[in-house]
């Protein structure tokens, strides 16, 4: 295979390269040199920003005129198109500081788990440097933002350079440089091209939204690329191989540790499992639709229906400023964006720990499946929200039944608890279960307190997601397990001829080393 040949070539080349072990006193001093070199480069880039400020002042007339003309022309095209404004607003979040922070923090944690602490240090230093570089240059230049005829977005602070563009350039560049060794040579060019296209697209959204001039965006690309060049050069000197081509990634010898999972790991019997899960989903939707008809057509006017309404009214009448303030962040725990971000982060870390794709597949199926079933059921049921004052100014335009926040919380936090229970028998696995229960109960209470749902809506969410999680755990096999049965490591077969009452012999295979380390708490406590 191409990949195997590539790994062999890399391992052969390593014999001719000086290498620095990834741990010990020597690397500690090398880490200090890497950080100092990067800091010096950062200071140089800030001074370069000062030089740019002087150039911008000298060329203020012609440059500002061209920039302003282009900004006005783009605004005239974008402003009348609401769909285009919405699309650009969504894409520009790629350059948000929180987006870059989440990506780099999760990448750092995954690298530490896989034992690549040198790459983790590179990720941290590059991310923190970018966090300081943008504001420093903005303060030195102090350029005003564009003034367009029809503003469609606003942004605080000076205009040059574009902070969003710098941020997306850095986090995409770091991710690319770190994971390139795990990408086969045949796929590297398409991956690099996709990364460049993503950076260019995210930068152009700032021009399209009218919050930056084109020169601001170009400045963001240039500063981000320059900072990546500084830290990458310092890192290669740290490795003792300053002339290594960047096309091979920062640490080619780390290819094995950067592979998400073994090539033989894709879940077996995928079509069979998918068909079984589809049957489960159809049954759950049917049950939930029946419950929806019960709460909307049968229960109103009955004592049970009155209790359902009275419970929400009681909470609304007994609100206090303290409880209102507490319910807001608790409610956000089940927010769609929070669940998606935490779900992606949890999936990456789970794969890094177990070297198996099953964890990511289970979490993705839990959240995506729950969302699709919830949307279908809510659109058909069409239950009105409780007739009490709502603490949220704009509730999602979906039915009250079932509670989407509660269902999403069960899918994500319950899914994480299921994975922890299956990965270790240490006592602290119950902490994951307790945490999931507390989070789900908290979200359910917050939705009731804020007047968004009835208790029966929350109950419907549990009826939807708890069986769904159980089905995923039972039907998604571990590598080598037959579909629809418990994972092989959990099955115990009786030995033929074993006397009655004698403990049967275990027939499970030798566990994967990474799973054994997790079971003993080794990987989780490392680094």
C-alpha positions as CSV (number, residue, x, y, z in Angstrom):
1,X,0.0,0.0,0.0
2,X,1.0,3.6,-0.5
3,X,0.6,4.4,3.1
4,X,2.8,1.5,4.2
5,X,5.5,2.4,1.8
6,X,5.4,6.0,3.0
7,X,5.7,5.0,6.6
8,X,8.6,2.7,5.8
9,X,10.4,5.4,3.8
10,X,9.9,7.8,6.7
11,X,11.3,5.3,9.2
12,X,14.2,4.7,6.9
13,X,15.0,8.4,6.6
14,X,14.9,8.7,10.3
15,X,18.1,6.8,10.6
16,X,19.9,9.5,8.8
17,X,18.4,12.3,10.8
18,X,19.4,13.6,14.2
19,X,16.5,13.2,16.6
20,X,15.5,14.5,19.9
21,X,13.6,12.2,22.3
22,X,10.1,13.4,23.2
23,X,10.8,13.7,26.9
24,X,13.5,14.2,29.5
25,X,15.8,17.1,30.6
26,X,17.2,17.7,27.1
27,X,13.8,18.2,25.5
28,X,12.9,20.6,28.4
29,X,15.8,22.8,27.4
30,X,14.9,22.4,23.8
31,X,11.4,23.4,24.6
32,X,12.7,26.6,26.2
33,X,14.7,27.4,23.1
34,X,11.7,26.7,20.8
35,X,9.5,29.0,22.9
36,X,12.2,31.7,23.0
37,X,12.8,31.5,19.3
38,X,9.0,31.7,18.6
39,X,8.7,34.7,21.0
40,X,11.5,36.5,19.2
41,X,9.8,35.8,15.9
42,X,6.5,37.1,17.3
43,X,8.2,40.3,18.4
44,X,9.6,40.7,14.9
45,X,6.2,40.3,13.4
46,X,4.8,43.0,15.7
47,X,7.6,45.3,14.6
48,X,6.8,44.4,11.0
49,X,3.2,45.4,11.8
50,X,4.5,48.8,12.8
51,X,6.3,49.1,9.5
52,X,3.1,48.2,7.7
53,X,1.4,51.0,9.7
54,X,3.9,53.5,8.3
55,X,3.4,52.2,4.8
56,X,-0.3,52.4,5.1
57,X,0.0,56.1,6.2
58,X,2.2,56.9,3.2
59,X,-0.1,55.2,0.8
60,X,-3.3,56.2,2.6
61,X,-4.7,58.1,-0.4
62,X,-4.5,55.6,-3.3
63,X,-4.8,52.5,-1.2
64,X,-7.8,53.7,0.8
65,X,-9.5,54.8,-2.3
66,X,-9.1,51.4,-4.0
67,X,-10.1,49.6,-0.8
68,X,-13.2,51.7,-0.3
69,X,-14.3,51.4,-3.9
70,X,-14.1,47.6,-3.7
71,X,-15.8,47.4,-0.3
72,X,-18.7,49.5,-1.7
73,X,-19.0,47.4,-4.8
74,X,-19.1,44.2,-2.8
75,X,-21.6,45.6,-0.4
76,X,-23.9,46.6,-3.2
77,X,-24.0,42.9,-4.4
78,X,-24.3,41.3,-0.9
79,X,-26.7,43.5,1.0
80,X,-29.8,42.9,-1.1
81,X,-29.4,39.1,-0.8
82,X,-30.5,37.9,2.7
83,X,-29.5,34.3,1.8
84,X,-26.0,35.5,0.9
85,X,-25.7,37.5,4.1
86,X,-26.8,34.5,6.1
87,X,-24.3,32.2,4.3
88,X,-21.4,34.6,4.8
89,X,-22.3,35.1,8.4
90,X,-22.2,31.3,9.0
91,X,-18.9,30.8,7.1
92,X,-17.2,33.7,8.9
93,X,-17.5,31.8,12.2
94,X,-14.6,29.7,11.0
95,X,-12.4,32.7,12.0
96,X,-14.0,33.3,15.4
97,X,-11.5,33.1,18.3
98,X,-13.6,30.5,20.0
99,X,-13.5,28.3,16.9
100,X,-9.7,28.4,16.7
101,X,-9.5,27.9,20.5
102,X,-11.7,24.8,20.5
103,X,-9.9,23.2,17.5
104,X,-6.4,23.8,19.0
105,X,-7.4,22.8,22.5
106,X,-8.9,19.5,21.3
107,X,-5.9,18.9,19.0
108,X,-3.5,19.6,21.9
109,X,-5.4,17.2,24.2
110,X,-5.4,14.4,21.5
111,X,-1.6,14.9,20.9
112,X,-0.9,14.6,24.6
113,X,-3.0,11.4,24.8
114,X,-1.1,9.9,21.9
115,X,2.2,10.8,23.6
116,X,3.2,13.5,21.0
117,X,4.0,16.2,23.5
118,X,6.4,18.1,21.3
119,X,3.6,18.6,18.7
120,X,1.3,19.6,21.5
121,X,3.8,22.3,22.6
122,X,4.0,23.5,19.0
123,X,0.2,23.8,18.9
124,X,0.0,25.7,22.2
125,X,2.8,28.1,21.4
126,X,1.4,28.9,17.9
127,X,-2.1,29.3,19.2
128,X,-1.2,31.6,22.0
129,X,1.1,33.7,19.8
130,X,-1.7,34.2,17.3
131,X,-3.9,35.3,20.1
132,X,-1.5,38.1,20.9
133,X,-0.3,39.0,17.4
134,X,-3.6,40.2,16.0
135,X,-4.5,42.7,18.8
136,X,-1.0,44.0,19.0
137,X,-0.8,44.8,15.3
138,X,-4.3,46.2,15.3
139,X,-3.4,48.6,18.2
140,X,-0.2,49.7,16.3
141,X,-1.9,50.4,13.0
142,X,-5.2,51.8,14.3
143,X,-7.0,51.7,11.0
144,X,-10.7,52.5,10.9
145,X,-13.2,50.0,9.5
146,X,-15.0,50.5,6.1
147,X,-18.1,52.6,5.9
148,X,-20.6,51.0,3.5
149,X,-24.0,52.2,2.3
150,X,-25.9,49.2,3.7
151,X,-24.2,47.7,6.7
152,X,-25.0,44.0,7.1
153,X,-22.7,43.2,10.0
154,X,-20.7,45.0,12.7
155,X,-17.3,44.3,14.3
156,X,-15.5,46.1,17.1
157,X,-11.9,47.4,17.2
158,X,-9.5,48.5,14.5
159,X,-9.6,47.1,11.0
160,X,-6.1,46.0,10.1
161,X,-5.3,43.2,10.0
162,X,-8.5,41.0,9.8
163,X,-8.5,39.0,13.1
164,X,-10.8,36.4,11.7
165,X,-8.6,35.8,8.7
166,X,-5.4,35.6,10.9
167,X,-7.2,33.1,13.2
168,X,-8.4,30.8,10.5
169,X,-5.0,30.9,8.8
170,X,-3.3,29.8,12.0
171,X,-5.6,27.1,13.2
172,X,-6.0,25.5,9.8
173,X,-2.2,25.7,9.2
174,X,-1.4,24.1,12.6
175,X,-3.9,21.3,12.0
176,X,-2.5,20.7,8.5
177,X,1.2,20.7,9.6
178,X,0.4,18.3,12.5
179,X,-1.7,15.7,10.7
180,X,0.1,15.7,7.3
181,X,2.3,12.7,8.2
182,X,-0.9,10.6,8.6
183,X,-2.1,11.6,5.1
184,X,-1.0,9.4,2.2
185,X,1.1,11.0,-0.5
186,X,-1.7,10.5,-3.0
187,X,-4.1,12.6,-0.9
188,X,-1.8,15.3,0.4
189,X,-2.3,17.7,-2.5
190,X,-6.1,17.6,-2.3
191,X,-6.0,18.0,1.4
192,X,-3.6,21.0,1.2
193,X,-5.7,22.5,-1.6
194,X,-8.9,22.1,0.6
195,X,-7.2,23.8,3.5
196,X,-6.0,26.7,1.4
197,X,-9.5,27.1,-0.1
198,X,-11.0,27.1,3.4
199,X,-8.7,29.9,4.6
200,X,-9.3,32.0,1.4
201,X,-13.1,31.5,1.7
202,X,-13.2,32.5,5.4
203,X,-11.1,35.6,4.7
204,X,-13.3,36.7,1.8
205,X,-16.4,36.5,4.1
206,X,-15.0,39.5,6.0
207,X,-14.9,41.5,2.8
208,X,-18.3,40.3,1.8
209,X,-19.8,41.4,5.2
210,X,-18.3,44.8,4.8
211,X,-16.3,44.8,8.1
212,X,-12.9,44.8,6.5
213,X,-11.0,46.1,3.5
214,X,-9.3,43.7,1.1
215,X,-5.9,44.9,2.3
216,X,-7.0,43.9,5.9
217,X,-7.8,40.4,4.7
218,X,-4.5,40.1,2.8
219,X,-2.7,41.4,5.9
220,X,-4.4,38.7,8.0
221,X,-3.3,36.0,5.6
222,X,0.2,37.3,5.4
223,X,0.6,37.7,9.2
224,X,-0.9,34.2,9.9
225,X,1.3,32.6,7.3
226,X,4.4,34.4,8.6
227,X,3.7,33.3,12.2
228,X,3.2,29.7,11.1
229,X,6.6,29.9,9.2
230,X,8.3,31.2,12.4
231,X,7.0,28.5,14.7
232,X,7.4,25.8,12.1
233,X,11.1,26.8,11.5
234,X,11.7,26.9,15.3
235,X,10.0,23.5,15.7
236,X,12.2,21.9,12.9
237,X,15.3,23.3,14.7
238,X,14.0,21.7,17.9
239,X,13.7,18.3,16.1
240,X,17.3,18.7,14.9
241,X,16.2,18.6,11.3
242,X,15.8,22.3,10.1
243,X,15.9,21.3,6.4
244,X,13.0,18.8,6.5
245,X,10.4,19.6,3.9
246,X,7.1,20.9,5.3
247,X,5.2,18.8,2.7
248,X,5.9,15.8,5.0
249,X,4.4,17.5,8.0
250,X,6.2,18.7,11.1
251,X,7.0,15.3,12.6
252,X,6.9,12.5,9.9
253,X,8.0,9.9,12.4
254,X,4.7,10.5,14.3
255,X,2.6,9.1,11.4
256,X,1.6,6.0,13.4
257,X,0.5,8.0,16.4
258,X,-1.4,10.4,14.2
259,X,-3.5,7.7,12.5
260,X,-7.0,8.1,14.0
261,X,-7.5,4.3,14.1
262,X,-6.0,1.1,12.5
263,X,-7.0,0.6,8.9
264,X,-8.9,-2.5,9.7
265,X,-11.0,-0.7,12.3
266,X,-14.1,0.5,10.3
267,X,-17.2,-0.9,12.0
268,X,-18.0,-4.3,10.6
269,X,-21.3,-5.2,9.0
270,X,-22.2,-1.6,8.3
271,X,-25.2,-2.3,6.1
272,X,-26.7,-4.7,8.6
273,X,-26.1,-2.4,11.5
274,X,-27.6,0.6,9.5
275,X,-30.7,-1.4,8.6
276,X,-31.2,-2.5,12.2
277,X,-30.8,1.1,13.5
278,X,-33.2,2.3,10.9
279,X,-35.8,-0.1,12.1
280,X,-35.2,1.1,15.7
281,X,-35.5,4.7,14.6
282,X,-38.8,4.1,12.8
283,X,-40.2,2.3,15.9
284,X,-39.2,5.1,18.2
285,X,-40.7,7.8,15.9
286,X,-43.9,5.8,15.9
287,X,-44.0,5.5,19.7
288,X,-43.2,9.2,20.1
289,X,-45.9,10.2,17.6
290,X,-48.4,8.2,19.5
291,X,-47.3,9.9,22.7
292,X,-47.6,13.2,21.0
293,X,-51.2,12.5,20.0
294,X,-51.9,11.4,23.6
295,X,-50.6,14.7,25.1
296,X,-52.3,16.9,22.5
297,X,-55.6,15.2,22.0
298,X,-56.4,12.9,24.9
299,X,-54.9,14.4,28.0
300,X,-56.2,18.0,27.7
301,X,-59.2,18.4,30.1
302,X,-58.1,15.4,32.2
303,X,-56.5,15.6,35.7
304,X,-53.2,14.4,34.2
305,X,-53.3,17.0,31.5
306,X,-54.1,19.7,34.1
307,X,-51.2,18.6,36.3
308,X,-48.9,18.9,33.2
309,X,-49.9,22.5,32.7
310,X,-50.1,23.4,36.4
311,X,-46.5,22.2,36.9
312,X,-45.2,24.8,34.4
313,X,-47.4,27.5,35.8
314,X,-46.2,26.8,39.4
315,X,-42.5,27.1,38.3
316,X,-43.3,30.4,36.4
317,X,-45.1,31.9,39.4
318,X,-42.3,31.0,41.8
319,X,-39.4,32.4,39.7
320,X,-36.7,34.4,41.5
321,X,-33.9,36.5,40.0
322,X,-31.3,34.0,41.3
323,X,-33.1,31.0,39.7
324,X,-33.6,32.9,36.5
325,X,-29.9,33.7,36.3
326,X,-28.9,30.1,37.1
327,X,-31.3,28.6,34.5
328,X,-29.6,30.5,31.7
329,X,-26.2,28.8,31.6
330,X,-27.7,25.5,32.6
331,X,-30.1,25.8,29.6
332,X,-27.1,26.4,27.3
333,X,-25.7,23.0,28.2
334,X,-28.4,21.5,25.9
335,X,-28.0,24.2,23.2
336,X,-27.5,22.8,19.7
337,X,-24.2,24.6,19.1
338,X,-22.8,23.5,22.4
339,X,-23.8,19.9,21.9
340,X,-22.3,19.9,18.4
341,X,-19.0,21.4,19.5
342,X,-18.7,19.2,22.6
343,X,-19.8,16.2,20.6
344,X,-17.0,16.7,18.0
345,X,-14.4,17.3,20.7
346,X,-15.5,14.2,22.7
347,X,-15.4,12.1,19.5
348,X,-11.9,13.2,18.7
349,X,-10.6,12.6,22.2
350,X,-12.4,9.2,22.4
351,X,-10.7,8.0,19.2
352,X,-7.4,9.4,20.4
353,X,-7.7,7.3,23.7
354,X,-9.1,4.1,22.2
355,X,-7.6,4.1,18.7
356,X,-11.0,2.9,17.6
357,X,-13.6,4.6,15.5
358,X,-16.5,3.0,17.3
359,X,-16.7,5.8,19.9
360,X,-16.9,8.5,17.2
361,X,-19.5,6.5,15.3
362,X,-21.6,6.0,18.4
363,X,-21.6,9.7,19.4
364,X,-22.3,10.9,15.9
365,X,-25.2,8.4,15.5
366,X,-26.6,9.4,18.9
367,X,-26.7,13.1,18.2
368,X,-27.6,13.0,14.5
369,X,-30.2,10.3,14.9
370,X,-31.8,12.1,17.9
371,X,-31.9,15.3,16.0
372,X,-33.5,13.9,12.9
373,X,-36.1,11.9,14.9
374,X,-36.8,15.0,17.1
375,X,-37.4,17.3,14.1
376,X,-39.7,14.8,12.4
377,X,-41.8,14.2,15.5
378,X,-41.9,17.9,16.5
379,X,-43.0,18.9,13.0
380,X,-45.9,16.4,12.9
381,X,-47.0,16.8,16.6
382,X,-47.1,20.6,16.5
383,X,-47.8,21.2,20.2
384,X,-48.0,24.8,21.4
385,X,-45.5,26.1,24.0
386,X,-46.8,26.5,27.6
387,X,-49.0,29.5,28.1
388,X,-46.7,31.2,30.6
389,X,-44.2,34.1,30.3
390,X,-41.1,32.9,28.6
391,X,-37.6,33.9,29.8
392,X,-36.2,33.4,26.3
393,X,-37.1,36.2,23.9
394,X,-37.1,33.9,20.8
395,X,-37.8,30.3,21.4
396,X,-36.8,27.9,18.5
397,X,-39.6,27.7,15.9
398,X,-40.3,24.0,16.8
399,X,-43.1,22.2,18.6
400,X,-43.1,22.0,22.4
401,X,-43.2,18.1,22.2
402,X,-40.6,16.7,22.7
403,X,-37.9,18.8,24.4
404,X,-35.0,19.2,21.9
405,X,-32.6,20.5,24.5
406,X,-33.3,17.5,26.8
407,X,-33.0,15.0,24.0
408,X,-29.7,16.4,22.8
409,X,-28.3,16.4,26.3
410,X,-29.3,12.7,26.8
411,X,-27.8,11.8,23.4
412,X,-24.4,13.5,24.0
413,X,-23.8,13.2,27.8
414,X,-25.5,9.8,28.0
415,X,-23.5,8.7,25.0
416,X,-20.2,9.7,26.7
417,X,-21.3,7.9,29.9
418,X,-22.0,4.7,27.8
419,X,-18.5,4.9,26.3
420,X,-16.8,5.4,29.6
421,X,-18.7,2.4,31.1
422,X,-17.6,0.2,28.2
423,X,-14.0,1.4,28.4
424,X,-13.1,0.8,32.0
425,X,-14.2,-1.0,35.2
426,X,-12.5,1.6,37.5
427,X,-14.7,3.1,40.2
428,X,-14.6,6.5,38.6
429,X,-16.7,5.4,35.7
430,X,-19.7,6.0,37.8
431,X,-18.7,9.7,38.0
432,X,-19.3,9.9,34.3
433,X,-22.8,8.4,34.8
434,X,-23.5,10.8,37.7
435,X,-22.3,13.8,35.6
436,X,-24.5,12.8,32.7
437,X,-27.6,12.5,35.0
438,X,-26.9,15.8,36.7
439,X,-26.5,17.6,33.3
440,X,-29.7,16.1,31.8
441,X,-31.7,16.8,34.9
442,X,-30.4,20.4,35.0
443,X,-31.3,21.0,31.4
444,X,-34.7,19.5,31.9
445,X,-35.3,21.8,34.9
446,X,-34.0,24.8,33.0
447,X,-36.4,24.2,30.1
448,X,-39.3,23.9,32.5
449,X,-38.3,26.9,34.6
450,X,-37.9,29.1,31.5
451,X,-41.4,28.2,30.3
452,X,-40.3,26.4,27.1
453,X,-41.8,23.0,27.8
454,X,-44.2,20.9,29.8
455,X,-43.1,17.9,31.9
456,X,-44.6,15.6,29.3
457,X,-42.3,17.1,26.7
458,X,-39.3,16.2,28.8
459,X,-40.6,12.7,29.3
460,X,-41.0,12.3,25.6
461,X,-37.4,13.2,25.1
462,X,-36.3,10.4,27.5
463,X,-38.6,8.0,25.7
464,X,-36.8,8.9,22.5
465,X,-33.2,9.0,23.4
466,X,-32.7,6.4,26.1
467,X,-33.8,3.5,23.9
468,X,-31.8,5.0,21.0
469,X,-28.6,5.0,23.1
470,X,-29.2,1.4,24.2
471,X,-29.7,0.3,20.6
472,X,-26.6,2.1,19.5
473,X,-24.5,0.4,22.3
474,X,-25.9,-3.0,21.4
475,X,-25.9,-2.8,17.6
476,X,-22.7,-1.0,16.8
477,X,-20.1,-3.7,17.1
478,X,-16.5,-3.5,18.2
479,X,-14.0,-4.7,15.5
480,X,-14.5,-8.4,15.1
481,X,-17.9,-8.6,16.8
482,X,-21.0,-9.9,15.0
483,X,-23.8,-7.3,14.5
484,X,-26.6,-7.1,17.0
485,X,-24.7,-8.8,19.8
486,X,-22.7,-7.6,22.8
487,X,-19.0,-6.7,22.1
488,X,-16.7,-9.7,22.3
489,X,-14.8,-8.3,25.2
490,X,-18.0,-8.4,27.3
491,X,-19.2,-11.9,26.3
492,X,-18.6,-15.0,28.4
493,X,-19.2,-18.4,26.9
494,X,-19.7,-21.5,29.1
495,X,-17.0,-24.1,28.7
496,X,-18.3,-27.5,27.5
497,X,-18.5,-29.9,30.3
498,X,-18.0,-27.4,33.0
499,X,-19.5,-28.6,36.3
500,X,-22.6,-26.9,37.5
501,X,-21.9,-23.8,39.5
502,X,-18.3,-23.5,38.2
503,X,-17.3,-20.2,36.8
504,X,-17.2,-20.5,33.0
505,X,-14.0,-19.8,31.2
506,X,-13.6,-16.5,29.4
507,X,-13.3,-16.7,25.6
508,X,-12.7,-13.1,24.9
509,X,-9.6,-12.2,22.8
510,X,-6.5,-10.5,24.0
511,X,-7.7,-6.9,24.5
512,X,-6.3,-4.0,22.5
513,X,-3.3,-2.5,24.4
514,X,-4.9,1.0,24.3
515,X,-8.1,-0.4,25.8
516,X,-6.1,-2.2,28.5
517,X,-4.3,1.1,29.4
518,X,-7.7,2.9,29.7
519,X,-9.1,0.2,31.8
520,X,-6.2,0.6,34.2
521,X,-6.4,4.4,34.1
522,X,-3.0,4.7,32.5
523,X,-3.8,6.8,29.4
524,X,-6.3,8.9,31.2
525,X,-3.8,10.0,33.8
526,X,-0.8,10.5,31.4
527,X,0.8,13.8,30.7
